[in-house]
Amino acid sequence: MLSFIFSINQKLRVTLSLIYLGIVIILSLMPSKDIPDISPFNGFDKVVHLCLYLGFSWLLCWALHSEKRTYLYSLILLICVIWGIIMETFQLYMHFGRSFEWFDVISNTSGALTGILLYHLMTRKKLIAKY
């Protein structure tokens, strides 16, 4: 499975990453009245933020081949953090019933860090040799 994922060509990697980013934008800016309340516990939305940005950072690492240029991990983290703050700011000023929350920014950042760490662990030199 890993060999298939990492054999996908660059254009498709970037395309899939941009599609995912579009989904993150839609979910982030969707009016609150359109979001079903399916949370099994208080604060579940923070888990959703973490998961969204985990996927976002992992896909950016994958699209940019960050295992070959490890300085990209820092850049990807910065991109994810800034993007999360921009989305929260848009929520504040769009007046769709959403608001800016620092805990969402923290969840986004935690997810981005987790995604980068997972990608790094998956692509360590021992694993790269297999594909």
RAVENSUL-V390452 format. One record per residue. RES is the residue in three letters. PHI is phi in radians with two decimals (999 if undefined). PSI is psi in degrees with one decimal (none if undefined). NEAR is the number of other ideal C-beta (glycine too) atoms within 12 Angstrom. Layout:
((RES PHI PSI NEAR) (RES PHI PSI NEAR))
//
This chain:
((MET 999 -45.5 11) (LEU -1.05 -41.0 20) (SER -1.10 -36.3 14) (PHE -1.17 -47.7 10) (ILE -1.02 -42.3 22) (PHE -1.51 -2.3 25) (SER -1.65 -5.8 14) (ILE -1.15 137.9 21) (ASN -1.23 161.6 14) (GLN -1.03 -44.4 16) (LYS -1.08 -41.1 11) (LEU -1.19 -38.1 18) (ARG -1.03 -47.6 24) (VAL -1.14 -42.4 19) (THR -1.05 -47.2 17) (LEU -1.10 -38.2 23) (SER -1.14 -40.5 30) (LEU -1.20 -36.8 18) (ILE -1.09 -44.7 18) (TYR -1.08 -42.3 28) (LEU -1.04 -40.2 28) (GLY -1.06 -39.6 16) (ILE -1.14 -42.1 19) (VAL -1.06 -42.7 33) (ILE -1.09 -47.8 21) (ILE -1.04 -48.0 17) (LEU -1.15 -35.1 26) (SER -1.25 -32.6 36) (LEU -1.83 1.6 25) (MET -1.12 135.0 20) (PRO -0.99 144.0 15) (SER -1.08 -29.5 18) (LYS -1.20 -20.0 10) (ASP -1.60 -3.1 13) (ILE -1.69 117.2 20) (PRO -1.17 143.4 9) (ASP -1.58 93.6 12) (ILE -2.03 15.5 10) (SER -1.21 124.8 13) (PRO -1.34 -15.0 10) (PHE -2.70 161.2 11) (ASN -1.14 130.9 10) (GLY 1.60 7.7 16) (PHE -1.05 -30.2 17) (ASP -1.09 -26.9 27) (LYS -1.20 -35.2 24) (VAL -1.15 -39.3 23) (VAL -1.11 -44.8 24) (HIS -1.02 -46.4 35) (LEU -1.02 -46.3 29) (CYS -1.16 -41.3 26) (LEU -1.06 -44.5 35) (TYR -1.41 -22.1 43) (LEU -1.07 -49.6 31) (GLY -1.10 -41.8 31) (PHE -1.07 -49.2 44) (SER -1.19 -38.7 44) (TRP -1.09 -44.8 37) (LEU -1.15 -36.9 36) (LEU -1.12 -43.5 35) (CYS -1.01 -43.5 40) (TRP -1.17 -45.0 36) (ALA -1.17 -32.8 31) (LEU -1.70 3.4 26) (HIS 0.91 51.5 23) (SER -1.15 -16.6 31) (GLU -1.16 -21.6 29) (LYS -1.56 -22.3 16) (ARG -2.39 86.4 14) (THR -1.13 -17.3 19) (TYR -1.10 -20.2 13) (LEU -1.16 -24.2 24) (TYR -1.01 -43.9 30) (SER -1.15 -41.4 20) (LEU -1.12 -42.7 20) (ILE -1.11 -41.7 36) (LEU -1.07 -44.5 32) (LEU -1.07 -44.1 20) (ILE -1.04 -46.2 30) (CYS -1.13 -42.6 40) (VAL -1.13 -47.1 28) (ILE -1.11 -42.7 20) (TRP -1.08 -42.1 30) (GLY -1.09 -40.8 39) (ILE -1.16 -39.7 25) (ILE -1.08 -44.2 23) (MET -1.10 -41.7 34) (GLU -1.12 -39.1 29) (THR -1.14 -42.8 21) (PHE -1.05 -41.1 22) (GLN -1.03 -39.1 29) (LEU -1.14 -44.6 21) (TYR -1.62 -9.2 14) (MET -1.48 -15.7 20) (HIS 0.98 46.3 12) (PHE -1.83 22.4 17) (GLY 1.50 7.5 14) (ARG -1.82 164.2 25) (SER -2.52 161.9 19) (PHE -1.36 127.6 19) (GLU -2.32 126.5 22) (TRP -1.14 -30.8 17) (PHE -1.17 -29.9 20) (ASP -1.17 -40.4 32) (VAL -1.09 -41.5 29) (ILE -1.13 -41.2 21) (SER -1.13 -41.9 30) (ASN -1.06 -45.6 40) (THR -1.12 -41.8 33) (SER -1.09 -41.7 27) (GLY -1.12 -42.5 33) (ALA -1.10 -44.4 41) (LEU -1.07 -42.9 29) (THR -1.12 -43.0 28) (GLY -1.09 -42.4 35) (ILE -1.13 -44.0 38) (LEU -1.09 -45.1 22) (LEU -1.06 -43.5 24) (TYR -1.09 -45.6 36) (HIS -1.05 -44.1 26) (LEU -1.14 -36.4 19) (MET -1.23 -26.9 25) (THR -1.95 17.2 31) (ARG -0.98 156.8 16) (LYS -0.88 -35.2 13) (LYS -1.14 -36.9 12) (LEU -1.41 -34.9 19) (ILE -1.06 -37.8 19) (ALA -1.04 -25.8 12) (LYS -1.32 -20.9 16) (TYR -2.22 none 16))
//
